[in-house]
Amino acid sequence: MDNIDFITVSLNLRPSQIKLLNSALNDGILHIYISLHPEESECPFCGGKIKIHSYSLRTIHHSDICGHPSIIHWKRTRFVCKDCQKTFSEKNVFSPDNFSHSYTVLHTIAKDLKNADLSYEYIATKNHISVSLVLLYADSFLHIPRLRLPENLGIDEISSDMAKYGGAYLCVMVDNNHRCLTEILPDRSKRTLSKFFESIPLSERSNVRFVTIDMWQPYKDVALKYLPNVTVSVDNFHVVKELCLCFTKFRVQIMNNCVYGSPEYYLLKHWHKLLETDEYDLDYNNPGKYNGFFRMNMNYRDLYNLLLDLNPNLTLAYQLKEKYKIFNRDATEDNCQQLFDDLVKEFTIAQLPCYEEFLTSLKNWRTEILNSFKRPYNEKKQSNALAENMNGRIKTMIGVANGYGNFERFRARALYCFNDRLMYSLTQHIYPRNKREFKPRGKYQKNQTALTTSELDIIEDDPIFSD
């Protein structure tokens, strides 16, 4: 009796609903044989009196019970109306009529799809179904329309083989305020971006107040053209990244001009991070440790000073780099303009070839860089940190799946995983909306799975399951 009660709870049924309930464990699979007391009392078409017409056996795959896969064998009643002679079946409380899996299984699959760390293959194995069926359910349940543009929009890109129209990057859009993914476009070209924003009503586009981008010109051009009330900001991370890249190239250039094995080459090869990061303790009082190359005890400050004495241009380049990093860290909306212009003058006066491209970027993106120091929300500077973080999470999702070949399916899964406001929708029909077109497969004969002898014995012995 305890087992019967446990199965009843697992099926989400009340004892009063059950007319017959039997179970059998065969080959590690729990088979549940059940019939219900019909709840139908009148014809749904004309309201007339009804009577039993016939029975049919429905097989429904259910979730694991006590660690065993389970299958429901439901004897379903079919009625006929005495007045209009129309027939109809008993209400299906186990699954949607067109599905062979129970509501519990479908709900579990939908929850698993929400976890970006689970591949389609893992979900299929966990729920004892095929990968193709998981994909079919994903296409049916995850219908993601275009989401409304947020007030604070972040735009970035991610390298992917799924990019279309000859591009190499997908365009990723995030809501910086609600911290979620809002859209993925098949490429980041001006044509695709323009087409996307043109399809959105002007009233909605007018609500966008801030856009954060990296230094990709089409983002800026499209944002200023289609978003009338927008303030475009360049993420300072990308500015500093370009600056550090210029400094690194200059350091490598000097190193390659040094004699191999010389102290200059050794310092620039093995201790360059002292000039490129802030993670080292440069305290003079630190005793350090023995250095095999110089054959003496040296701390980080000693090595740092030797690096700065190697080349005056390297020292100047390093000082300018550090000044910009301090400006980026400490400047405010009130003083950033004057400090920025002073820095541009210093870079110009220095006339270092390594910073020519960076200086051009500072001049071309001056307005957008200064806009990033505005703090319209929660006293935080405008940045593309969320988009960069989202790119990493999307890359992880792609890696777990060993890549995606279907962009529409990938977009739906990514938005579902990384936007908490999106939910799945169980329907009565299967919609393979993201299925790609292939050549039609040839004719084949589908194998029908027969019931085992023990299953037939249970059915035949019970009068409810007999003819």
C-alpha positions, 0 to 999 in steps of 0.5 A: 500500500505504501508503494501505491501511495508513493506512485500516486504522489509521484503522478500528482493524483488524488486517490479518489481519481484512481480506479485501478493501479498496478505496477511491475519492475521489468529490466530496471524499468517501472511499469505503472498500469492505471485507469481513472474514474472519468470526470466527464459527465456530459457531451462537450459539443452539445451538453447531452448525455454520454456513455462509454464507447471504447477503451484505448491504451496510452503509453506515456514515459514518466520521470524516474521513480526511486531511481528507475525509469518509469512508463505509464500504461493508461487505459483511457476511456472514450465516450460517445454522446447519445444525442449527437453521436460524437465521440471524445476521449477522457481528459489527459491528466498525464501529458499533452495529447500529442506528446509521449512524455508526461508533464513532469518529464517535459517540465524537467527538460525545460528546467534543464535547458535553462542551465547553460552548463548542460548539453543537449546530449546530457539532458537527453541521457538524464531524461532517457530520450533521444537528442533529436527529441530534446531539440524538438522539445526545445524548438517547441517550448522556447519561442523567444520573440524580439525583446523590448530595447532597454534604457541602458543598452550594451553592445559587444561581439563574440567570435563564432562560426555561426556568424552570417553574411561573411562575418566572423562575429555575432552581435550581443546586446545586454540590458545593463540595468537589469543585468541580462541578455536581450538579443543576439544578431547573426553578425555585427555589420552596419547593414544588420544593425540598421535592419534590426533597429529599423524594424523597431518603432521610433517610440521604443527607440526613443526610450534608449538613453545610454549605449555602451560599446567598444571602439567599433565604428558601426556601433556608434554610427547606428546608435546615433542614427536610430536612437534619437535620445542616446548618449554613446559611451566607449568602455574604458576597458577597451581603451586601456587594453589598446594602450597596454597593447601598444606598450607591449609591442614597443617593449617587444620591439626594444627586446628584439634589438637587444643582444640575446642573453644580455641583461637587457634582454633578460629583464625585458623577457622575464620581468616585463610584467613589472611594467605591465601589471600592478600585482607585484609588491615594489616595497624597498624593504622586501629582502627579495630572493637570490637571482640566478642571472645577476647572482645576488639577492634582488627584490621586485623594486630592484628589478623594476628600477633596472627596467626603467633604466634600460631605455628613456623612451621605454620609461616615457612610454611607461609613465604615460601609460600609468598616467592614463590608467590613473586618469581612468581610475580617478577622474570624475564627470566634472574634471575628466574633460580637462584631465583628458585634454592634458593627457592628449597634449602629453602624448602628442608632445612625447611623439612616441611612434608606438602611441600614434594609433592610440593617440588617433583613437583618443582624438576620434573617440573623445566624446564617447570616452568622456561620456563613460565617466557619467554615473546615471545609475547606482553611482557607477561609470558607464562600461561594457563589463556586463557584455564582456561577462555575458560573452564569456558565459556564452562561450562556455555554453558553446563549449559545453555543446561542442559548438552550435550549427543552428543560429536560431536554436542557439539564440533561443537557448542563450536568451532563455538561459541568460534572461531570468524574465523569459520562461518556457511555454508548454503547448499541445503541439510540436513546432520544429520552428528552428529545424534546418531544411534538408533533403527528404529522407526515404521511406522506412518501416517503423518498429513497434515496441510490443509489451512484455509477457508479464505486462500482458498478464497484468492487463489480461488478468484485470477485467478493466484491461480486458476486451 
